[in-house]
Amino acid sequence: MHSKYNPILLTGGRGLFGKAFLKKNKKIKKKIFAPPSSKLDITKKEETIKYLKKITPKLIIHAAALVGIQNCEKNKLLCKKVNIQGTSNIAEYVKKNNVRLIYISTDYVFDGKKGNYSEIDSPNPQSVYGKSKLSAENIVKKLNNHLIIRTSFFSKKKWKYKEAFIDQYTSRIEVDKLISKINKIIFTEFEGLIHIAGKKQSLFNIAKKIDKKTKPISLIHYKNLKIPKDISLNTSKWNKFLK
Ligand SMILES: NC(=O)c1ccc[n+]([C@@H]2O[C@H](COP(=O)([O-])OP(=O)(O)OC[C@H]3O[C@@H](n4cnc5c(N)ncnc54)[C@H](OP(=O)(O)O)[C@@H]3O)[C@@H](O)[C@H]2O)c1
């Protein structure tokens, strides 16, 4: 890690991404603040700014969000509050201070009509969740030293559902593998937007490897859920970065 990025604030440290990040970065644990939402609620602007002023992070990894398509459709206001207002509150501090902001975004900013989306493809989110993440990206984009990472990931330990779509394609990556990749870029000075993901496959293909009992289902029967068909990400830019 570059010594200039000390200390680090990780939002969403108790989530799937956050836990994997902390585990993989045990060696620099003392340099990372990872407060739970009960200690740092990013929707509360004054409290957030006060907390940031106290710890003066040099690098913020912003992974806190309300996640899940259905969860956000059901809780529209909370989704906007956490994902957009929360990001805006952090951005306000970042703007006034010399801080690098890493924003963890999603493949759900795309409509899923074509797949293999690159960084220059136009986003067209269909869900409340996707729209909120794109709005947050647009806030982050205006900041001097920012990196937006679009990705999608899963835990090899558990598939949360009894079923999985045979006809929804993503390039989800196992979360520990994602963190190994992310570690190669966040502590550099690379700025802008980058896709980091795994190979394209159906959700069912991923799920059945985690839990053999997973049942196959089709999007045809779930049209009202606004689930995009193919949101796989093109990672050519990432491959170039590695060279
Ligand atoms: N899961 C995926 O496949 C996926 C794909 C693409 C992008 N992403 C993005 O990756 C990031 C992490 O996702 P995840 O799957 O790890 O999420 P997760 O497991 O649901 O965890 C969400 C985290 O957000 C925190 N949070 C929620 N509301 C908050 C608030 N008001 N103030 C502060 N923290 C709050 C939670 O904190 P507490 O637990 O302390 O309440 C929790 O640690 C998110 O930005 C998500 O949009 C996820």
The ligand as an ORCA input file, in Angstrom:
! r2SCAN-3c Opt
* xyz 0 1
  N     -23.350     -7.931     -4.054
  C     -23.075     -7.729     -5.326
  O     -23.049     -8.632     -6.167
  C     -22.740     -6.342     -5.803
  C     -22.544     -6.164     -7.176
  C     -22.121     -4.945     -7.651
  C     -21.923     -3.904     -6.771
  N     -22.163     -4.069     -5.460
  C     -21.928     -2.941     -4.565
  O     -20.905     -3.319     -3.657
  C     -21.117     -2.673     -2.410
  C     -21.131     -3.698     -1.297
  O     -22.175     -4.622     -1.529
  P     -22.435     -5.868     -0.555
  O     -23.056     -6.940     -1.363
  O     -21.210     -6.135      0.256
  O     -23.563     -5.243      0.383
  P     -24.169     -5.797      1.756
  O     -23.574     -7.110      2.101
  O     -25.653     -5.669      1.664
  O     -23.637     -4.714      2.797
  C     -24.096     -3.398      2.732
  C     -23.312     -2.558      3.706
  O     -23.809     -1.210      3.612
  C     -23.875     -0.682      4.908
  N     -24.899      0.355      4.993
  C     -26.195      0.278      4.611
  N     -26.830      1.439      4.919
  C     -25.901      2.257      5.499
  C     -25.936      3.567      6.030
  N     -27.062      4.305      6.040
  N     -24.797      4.095      6.545
  C     -23.643      3.373      6.524
  N     -23.548      2.113      6.045
  C     -24.672      1.557      5.553
  C     -24.219     -1.855      5.821
  O     -23.746     -1.533      7.124
  P     -24.283     -2.269      8.485
  O     -24.221     -3.749      8.221
  O     -23.326     -1.835      9.520
  O     -25.689     -1.791      8.682
  C     -23.453     -3.003      5.152
  O     -22.152     -3.085      5.714
  C     -22.420     -1.892     -2.568
  O     -22.096     -0.565     -2.894
  C     -23.106     -2.539     -3.741
  O     -23.958     -1.640     -4.419
  C     -22.589     -5.260     -4.943
*
